[in-house]
Amino acid sequence: MKPNSLSEQTFSVLVAILFVSSGYLLLVQETIEEEYEMRVPVWARSQLNYETTQPYSFVLNQGTYELLETDNEFESVHVMIPYDLPLSEGGAAASCQFGGECPQISLAYWRPKVPSGMKVPVIAEFGPYFGETSASTPDVSQPGSWLGVSVIQNLLPHGFAFAQVSVTGTGNSNHCMDLMGFAEQEGINAAVEWLATQEWSNGNVGMIGKSYDGSTPWQAAMYGNEYLKTIVPISGLIGVRELMWKNGSSEARAPFMHNVVYGSYGYEADKEEQNLQNACPDYLASSLYGGEAYVFGGSEVSGYWDERYFLDRVLENYRGSVYIVQGFHDWNVDPHMAVPVINTLLDTGIEAKVLLGQWDHDYPDRPDYQKQRSDPGRGSEAYPQMVRFDWMQDLLEWFTYYLQEKRA
């Protein structure tokens, strides 16, 4: 047989290289497509098959992990987290000094069923609405219909734990409801540390919530806690006074927000002697501060409002990321809580983004509520295009990046 010429051998080698490289390029393309499916650019999302027939948004692909079973019908684990308060805070801090109940935070969590030894991050919602008679809401051990159900259904299967936490004086958390004051802030920080230091946790915590529950992430961020990696405040407050007083003028609700609206969360008949823990200085004096600020624009010097302003300490101490969500038609928590806050965060070097849209005091992915609340001139012109059915996918990508630290 005649030996192959040099040119034929070269051709054969080139063909072989072409086949190998084609297979490699195909593998690379498949990898890129998988990554593209996970992190979809905004301009390409309209081409994807998002679920648009449900009451809220869904991720593009369901995760592989099931919900870990527990001994109750909601598959949750409930714990009480102890924390310290100075005697000057009164309430549970005072009762603790005399052999009574010490300060505790009520917390429930859900975990995915993952392989032994695998640790997972925690997504948490902190607020006053769990198990409150005046709000007609279920106990903290039951997923909240407003957010918890969606997070457990969409994000937990991708390797995240989820927690619900009652702030001081609400639900089963004792002490008093001090409207985002020092005691509440300390309880929130204690719960963040507890979630991050459990043997099943990877040490990363993210917080999310709307309205009051969107204000608690700002409180947590003030501490510069190394475990708090990201926050997602939805219509949240950067300060209590900033909600009700603007440019020297006051909203009509200002004097009544604490002692009438949220103060009622502190008293319930079945709490019996625990109601005595509402004897906290700030709780008792809150109506005076509200009335004084209504008349004088909040010019008192006791530090009540300074204690409840969060942004300055966030800028000074926080090293995590921020994802603000805000509706332009929110007449409860105005958009000034998002803009120019986003600019201030970025100027300080904090990684941040903001999602703005034509909805009111709500989540961005709720078509039914947006339709009901969108009158002419208040968003109806943008319905249904304003509904962000890609939002849960966006959250998955955000939490995957900052909590699971999958950044390749």
KEVEX-249962 format. One record per residue (C-alpha): residue number from 1; x, y, z. Coordinates in nm, 4 decimals. Layout:
residues N
  nufi         X         Y         Z
   NUM         X         Y         Z
...
end
This chain:
residues 408
  nufi         X         Y         Z
     1    0.0000    0.0000    0.0000
     2    0.1274    0.3428   -0.0935
     3    0.2152    0.5508    0.2132
     4    0.0082    0.8659    0.2703
     5    0.1676    1.1838    0.1517
     6    0.2557    1.4595    0.3948
     7   -0.0336    1.6699    0.2676
     8   -0.2820    1.3856    0.3221
     9   -0.1530    1.3287    0.6749
    10   -0.1821    1.6985    0.7471
    11   -0.5365    1.7009    0.6125
    12   -0.6319    1.4046    0.8335
    13   -0.4916    1.5761    1.1417
    14   -0.6816    1.8948    1.0615
    15   -1.0065    1.7005    1.0158
    16   -0.9534    1.5279    1.3500
    17   -0.8840    1.8595    1.5194
    18   -1.1970    2.0041    1.3598
    19   -1.4151    1.7227    1.4924
    20   -1.2672    1.7497    1.8419
    21   -1.2960    2.1271    1.8457
    22   -1.6545    2.1087    1.7172
    23   -1.7456    1.8814    2.0050
    24   -1.5705    2.1124    2.2466
    25   -1.7449    2.4181    2.1051
    26   -2.0796    2.2377    2.1291
    27   -2.0088    2.1571    2.4951
    28   -1.9122    2.5188    2.5602
    29   -2.2278    2.6383    2.3851
    30   -2.4433    2.4066    2.5990
    31   -2.2719    2.5386    2.9122
    32   -2.3309    2.8967    2.8009
    33   -2.6967    2.8191    2.7296
    34   -2.7363    2.6660    3.0766
    35   -2.5799    2.9743    3.2341
    36   -2.7901    3.1983    3.0109
    37   -3.1012    3.0185    3.1311
    38   -2.9967    3.0914    3.4895
    39   -2.8986    3.4557    3.4422
    40   -3.1115    3.6013    3.1702
    41   -3.0341    3.9545    3.0504
    42   -3.3257    4.1923    3.0923
    43   -3.3488    4.2566    2.7181
    44   -3.3929    3.8833    2.6479
    45   -3.6502    3.7996    2.9122
    46   -3.9530    3.8711    2.6943
    47   -3.8565    3.5695    2.4836
    48   -3.8645    3.3244    2.7741
    49   -4.1514    3.1137    2.8974
    50   -4.2397    3.2852    3.2251
    51   -4.5546    3.1779    3.4074
    52   -4.8081    3.4593    3.3588
    53   -5.1334    3.2984    3.4726
    54   -5.0672    3.2728    3.8477
    55   -5.1179    3.5230    4.1345
    56   -4.7399    3.5730    4.1616
    57   -4.4247    3.5010    3.9631
    58   -4.2321    3.1750    3.9378
    59   -3.8736    3.0798    3.8634
    60   -3.8002    2.9428    3.5170
    61   -3.6850    2.6043    3.6454
    62   -3.7844    2.4368    3.9697
    63   -3.4986    2.3294    4.1928
    64   -3.4095    1.9732    4.2862
    65   -3.4426    1.9836    4.6660
    66   -3.7570    1.8913    4.8545
    67   -3.8812    2.0555    5.1721
    68   -3.7370    1.8866    5.4803
    69   -4.0157    1.7303    5.6848
    70   -4.0674    1.8226    6.0504
    71   -4.3167    1.7329    6.3215
    72   -4.5873    1.9836    6.2207
    73   -4.8156    2.0227    5.9217
    74   -4.6255    2.3260    5.7928
    75   -4.2848    2.1494    5.8027
    76   -4.1395    2.4333    6.0102
    77   -3.9202    2.4468    6.3194
    78   -4.0050    2.7086    6.5828
    79   -3.7467    2.8428    6.8267
    80   -3.7170    3.1272    7.0772
    81   -3.3937    3.3264    7.0532
    82   -3.2709    3.4928    7.3765
    83   -3.0949    3.8274    7.3572
    84   -2.9866    4.0999    7.5974
    85   -3.1362    4.4433    7.6571
    86   -3.0262    4.7086    7.9071
    87   -3.2514    4.7708    8.2058
    88   -3.3279    5.1180    8.0698
    89   -3.5407    4.9560    7.7980
    90   -3.7912    4.8389    8.0591
    91   -4.0344    4.5640    7.9562
    92   -3.8750    4.2197    7.9381
    93   -3.5378    4.3695    8.0318
    94   -3.6856    4.4769    8.3652
    95   -3.8804    4.1555    8.4288
    96   -3.5627    3.9573    8.3614
    97   -3.3855    4.1434    8.6436
    98   -3.6477    4.0190    8.8889
    99   -3.6605    3.6550    8.7858
   100   -3.9240    3.6958    8.5174
   101   -3.9183    3.6322    8.1458
   102   -3.6104    3.7640    7.9650
   103   -3.6114    3.9126    7.6126
   104   -3.6764    3.6545    7.3411
   105   -3.7436    3.6600    6.9679
   106   -3.9860    3.4148    6.8061
   107   -3.8539    3.2538    6.4891
   108   -3.9593    2.9727    6.2551
   109   -3.7589    2.8278    5.9700
   110   -3.7861    2.5858    5.6796
   111   -3.4975    2.3891    5.5280
   112   -3.4416    2.2011    5.2038
   113   -3.3628    1.8308    5.2194
   114   -3.0002    1.8395    5.1072
   115   -2.7185    1.5810    5.1189
   116   -2.5525    1.5269    5.4554
   117   -2.2906    1.7903    5.5275
   118   -2.4213    2.0413    5.2749
   119   -2.4787    2.3839    5.4272
   120   -2.7328    2.6335    5.2960
   121   -2.7850    3.0105    5.3250
   122   -3.0949    3.1650    5.4796
   123   -3.3490    3.4046    5.3307
   124   -3.5478    3.5694    5.6108
   125   -3.8483    3.7961    5.6561
   126   -3.8723    3.9957    5.9812
   127   -4.1884    4.1818    6.0780
   128   -4.4807    4.2423    6.3162
   129   -4.7492    4.0596    6.1174
   130   -4.7015    3.6967    6.2215
   131   -4.9698    3.5647    6.4543
   132   -5.1242    3.9031    6.5278
   133   -5.4964    3.9061    6.6065
   134   -5.5353    4.2675    6.4966
   135   -5.3841    4.1786    6.1585
   136   -5.5693    3.8440    6.1264
   137   -5.2505    3.6668    6.0234
   138   -5.1327    3.3099    6.0924
   139   -4.8652    3.2108    6.3408
   140   -4.4982    3.2538    6.2505
   141   -4.4733    2.8753    6.2042
   142   -4.7063    2.8925    5.9028
   143   -4.5725    3.0368    5.5761
   144   -4.7129    3.3833    5.5126
   145   -4.9436    3.3906    5.2114
   146   -4.8027    3.7301    5.1125
   147   -4.4408    3.6127    5.0630
   148   -4.3403    3.3004    5.2544
   149   -4.5372    3.0554    5.0409
   150   -4.3769    3.1895    4.7239
   151   -4.0225    3.1806    4.8642
   152   -4.0613    2.8233    4.9900
   153   -4.2155    2.7123    4.6622
   154   -3.9642    2.8814    4.4328
   155   -3.6341    2.9412    4.6121
   156   -3.6029    2.6734    4.8804
   157   -3.5762    2.3926    4.6165
   158   -3.2651    2.5693    4.4840
   159   -3.0812    2.5224    4.8137
   160   -3.2017    2.8020    5.0421
   161   -3.3509    2.7900    5.3909
   162   -3.6280    3.0364    5.4746
   163   -3.7140    3.1987    5.8078
   164   -3.9943    3.4146    5.9454
   165   -3.9196    3.6264    6.2512
   166   -4.1548    3.8257    6.4764
   167   -4.0122    4.1579    6.5934
   168   -4.0295    4.2567    6.9607
   169   -4.3739    4.2742    7.1161
   170   -4.5461    4.0935    6.8274
   171   -4.6445    3.7325    6.7734
   172   -4.4690    3.5215    7.0359
   173   -4.1782    3.7643    7.0734
   174   -4.1945    3.9312    7.4129
   175   -4.0956    4.2794    7.5331
   176   -4.2848    4.5724    7.3805
   177   -4.3637    4.6933    7.0312
   178   -4.1373    4.9992    7.0147
   179   -4.1845    5.0845    6.6453
   180   -3.8381    5.0119    6.5053
   181   -3.6518    5.1349    6.8119
   182   -3.3381    5.0046    6.9832
   183   -3.4982    4.6931    7.1343
   184   -3.6386    4.5853    6.8000
   185   -3.3059    4.6480    6.6306
   186   -3.1197    4.4382    6.8886
   187   -3.3663    4.1515    6.8502
   188   -3.3307    4.1567    6.4725
   189   -2.9519    4.1473    6.4923
   190   -2.9631    3.8586    6.7405
   191   -3.1868    3.6571    6.5076
   192   -2.9580    3.7214    6.2094
   193   -2.6607    3.5922    6.4080
   194   -2.8552    3.2865    6.5237
   195   -2.9582    3.1936    6.1696
   196   -2.6027    3.2317    6.0420
   197   -2.4392    3.0230    6.3135
   198   -2.6509    2.7074    6.2991
   199   -2.4685    2.3895    6.1980
   200   -2.6796    2.3585    5.8814
   201   -2.6190    2.7211    5.7730
   202   -2.3380    2.8355    5.5424
   203   -2.3185    3.1605    5.7415
   204   -2.4852    3.3832    5.4817
   205   -2.8170    3.5549    5.5531
   206   -3.0338    3.7658    5.3242
   207   -3.3398    3.9643    5.4309
   208   -3.6489    4.0486    5.2290
   209   -3.9882    4.2011    5.3036
   210   -4.2420    4.4694    5.2199
   211   -4.3537    4.7790    5.4121
   212   -4.2708    4.7238    5.7816
   213   -4.1054    4.3964    5.6813
   214   -3.9127    4.5975    5.4226
   215   -3.7859    4.8322    5.6935
   216   -3.6370    4.5619    5.9155
   217   -3.3618    4.4848    5.6590
   218   -3.2394    4.8442    5.6887
   219   -3.2319    4.8026    6.0677
   220   -3.0238    4.4866    6.0395
   221   -2.7835    4.6473    5.7926
   222   -2.6993    4.9222    6.0454
   223   -2.4973    4.6741    6.2510
   224   -2.2521    4.5861    5.9764
   225   -2.3048    4.2217    6.0703
   226   -2.0652    4.0060    5.8670
   227   -2.3354    3.7421    5.8204
   228   -2.5833    3.9748    5.6511
   229   -2.4797    3.9574    5.2862
   230   -2.7757    4.1188    5.1103
   231   -3.1082    4.2905    5.1771
   232   -3.4168    4.3335    4.9575
   233   -3.6317    4.6133    5.1060
   234   -3.9662    4.6436    4.9247
   235   -4.1374    4.9752    5.0031
   236   -3.9266    4.9875    5.3187
   237   -3.8371    5.2802    5.5437
   238   -3.4935    5.4327    5.5823
   239   -3.6351    5.6063    5.8918
   240   -3.9668    5.6355    6.0772
   241   -3.9858    6.0125    6.0823
   242   -3.9021    6.0180    5.7100
   243   -4.2229    5.8261    5.6409
   244   -4.4583    6.0841    5.7875
   245   -4.2745    6.4181    5.7818
   246   -4.1408    6.5752    5.4635
   247   -3.9961    6.9225    5.4175
   248   -4.1311    7.0395    5.7517
   249   -4.4896    6.9234    5.6967
   250   -4.6687    6.6281    5.8510
   251   -4.9091    6.3648    5.7244
   252   -5.2397    6.3395    5.9098
   253   -5.1593    5.9857    6.0264
   254   -4.8342    6.0913    6.1932
   255   -4.9508    6.1243    6.5568
   256   -5.1344    5.7917    6.5485
   257   -4.9009    5.5524    6.3657
   258   -4.7431    5.4088    6.6782
   259   -4.9878    5.4113    6.9663
   260   -5.2994    5.3436    6.7544
   261   -5.1859    5.1417    6.4521
   262   -4.8896    4.9384    6.5784
   263   -4.9336    4.9950    6.9493
   264   -5.2351    4.7652    6.9372
   265   -5.0014    4.4791    6.8463
   266   -4.8618    4.4914    7.1963
   267   -5.1849    4.4036    7.3754
   268   -5.3791    4.0802    7.3399
   269   -5.6076    3.9152    7.5924
   270   -5.4405    3.5735    7.5703
   271   -5.1000    3.7233    7.6540
   272   -5.2247    3.7959    8.0073
   273   -4.9357    3.9086    8.2311
   274   -4.7061    3.9390    7.9304
   275   -4.8996    4.2560    7.8441
   276   -4.7185    4.4181    8.1374
   277   -4.4009    4.4011    7.9314
   278   -4.5364    4.6886    7.7249
   279   -4.4219    4.9143    8.0074
   280   -4.1317    5.0420    7.7997
   281   -4.0318    5.4093    7.8028
   282   -4.0540    5.4521    7.4256
   283   -4.3856    5.2680    7.4047
   284   -4.5441    5.4849    7.6713
   285   -4.4045    5.8114    7.5353
   286   -4.4563    5.7424    7.1657
   287   -4.7879    5.9256    7.1401
   288   -4.6253    6.2336    7.2942
   289   -4.3439    6.2221    7.0397
   290   -4.5938    6.1747    6.7588
   291   -4.8071    6.4674    6.8697
   292   -4.5080    6.6927    6.9267
   293   -4.3646    6.6117    6.5861
   294   -4.7048    6.6719    6.4255
   295   -4.7020    7.0262    6.5599
   296   -4.3319    7.1120    6.5399
   297   -4.2071    6.8872    6.2594
   298   -4.0178    6.6451    6.4817
   299   -3.7767    6.8942    6.6320
   300   -3.7498    6.7321    6.9749
   301   -3.4055    6.6585    7.1148
   302   -3.4543    6.3333    7.3053
   303   -3.3154    6.1172    7.0266
   304   -3.6403    5.9264    6.9664
   305   -3.6329    5.9903    6.5907
   306   -3.2552    5.9664    6.5565
   307   -3.2765    5.6170    6.7049
   308   -3.5249    5.5289    6.4313
   309   -3.3258    5.6647    6.1383
   310   -3.1289    5.3865    5.9714
   311   -2.9616    5.5068    5.6547
   312   -2.6703    5.6943    5.8110
   313   -2.5552    5.3871    6.0050
   314   -2.6100    5.1627    5.7022
   315   -2.3780    5.3818    5.4978
   316   -2.1199    5.3753    5.7751
   317   -2.1241    5.0057    5.8656
   318   -2.2853    4.7852    5.6006
   319   -2.0696    4.5908    5.3549
   320   -2.3350    4.3802    5.1843
   321   -2.5565    4.4485    4.8821
   322   -2.8991    4.6134    4.8483
   323   -3.1826    4.5407    4.6034
   324   -3.4540    4.8060    4.6474
   325   -3.8042    4.7470    4.5080
   326   -4.0428    5.0440    4.4917
   327   -4.3685    5.1336    4.3185
   328   -4.4084    5.4817    4.1716
   329   -4.7739    5.4851    4.2829
   330   -4.7044    5.3943    4.6444
   331   -4.8909    5.6542    4.8512
   332   -4.8047    5.4765    5.1779
   333   -4.4258    5.4586    5.1529
   334   -4.3338    5.7214    4.8970
   335   -4.0668    5.6619    4.6291
   336   -3.8310    5.8999    4.8097
   337   -3.7396    5.5942    5.0177
   338   -3.5816    5.4547    4.7001
   339   -3.4636    5.7655    4.5131
   340   -3.2212    5.9275    4.5807
   341   -3.1362    5.6529    4.8330
   342   -3.0086    5.4313    4.5517
   343   -2.7726    5.7083    4.4401
   344   -2.6449    5.7565    4.7941
   345   -2.5737    5.3847    4.8298
   346   -2.3831    5.3704    4.5034
   347   -2.1876    5.6850    4.5839
   348   -2.0817    5.5232    4.9116
   349   -1.9562    5.2125    4.7329
   350   -2.2375    4.9759    4.8324
   351   -2.3432    4.7329    4.5596
   352   -2.7052    4.8209    4.4889
   353   -2.9794    4.8201    4.2305
   354   -3.3402    4.9368    4.2271
   355   -3.6505    4.7961    4.0589
   356   -3.9080    5.0699    3.9958
   357   -4.2471    5.0311    3.8310
   358   -4.6056    5.1464    3.7912
   359   -4.7540    4.9747    4.0960
   360   -4.8461    5.0914    4.4450
   361   -4.7684    4.9582    4.7943
   362   -4.7173    4.6018    4.6822
   363   -4.4881    4.3411    4.5331
   364   -4.4009    4.3904    4.1655
   365   -4.5363    4.0527    4.0524
   366   -4.8991    4.0599    4.1739
   367   -5.1347    4.1036    3.8749
   368   -5.4607    4.0820    4.0701
   369   -5.3673    4.3527    4.3197
   370   -5.2170    4.5729    4.0538
   371   -5.5348    4.5563    3.8483
   372   -5.7571    4.6319    4.1482
   373   -5.5475    4.9254    4.2663
   374   -5.4553    5.0838    3.9348
   375   -5.6926    5.3673    3.8527
   376   -5.6468    5.6086    3.5607
   377   -5.3436    5.8186    3.6369
   378   -5.2274    5.5697    3.8999
   379   -5.0849    5.2930    3.6883
   380   -5.3774    5.1447    3.4950
   381   -5.2301    5.2763    3.1714
   382   -4.9344    5.0426    3.2209
   383   -5.1343    4.7311    3.3161
   384   -5.0656    4.4439    3.2521
   385   -4.7243    4.5255    3.1053
   386   -4.6101    4.6564    3.4435
   387   -4.6455    4.3137    3.6122
   388   -4.2960    4.1729    3.6690
   389   -4.3468    3.8025    3.6111
   390   -3.9681    3.7718    3.5936
   391   -3.9220    3.8929    3.9519
   392   -3.8920    3.5570    4.1277
   393   -3.6316    3.4512    3.8724
   394   -3.4550    3.7793    3.9412
   395   -3.4556    3.7041    4.3147
   396   -3.3192    3.3556    4.2511
   397   -3.0287    3.4979    4.0543
   398   -2.9669    3.7689    4.3141
   399   -2.9662    3.5342    4.6156
   400   -2.7639    3.2710    4.4290
   401   -2.4959    3.5308    4.3613
   402   -2.4793    3.6891    4.7058
   403   -2.5753    3.4020    4.9395
   404   -2.4516    3.0900    4.7618
   405   -2.1659    3.2931    4.6123
   406   -2.1948    3.1251    4.2723
   407   -2.0386    3.4034    4.0711
   408   -1.8743    3.2206    3.7810
end
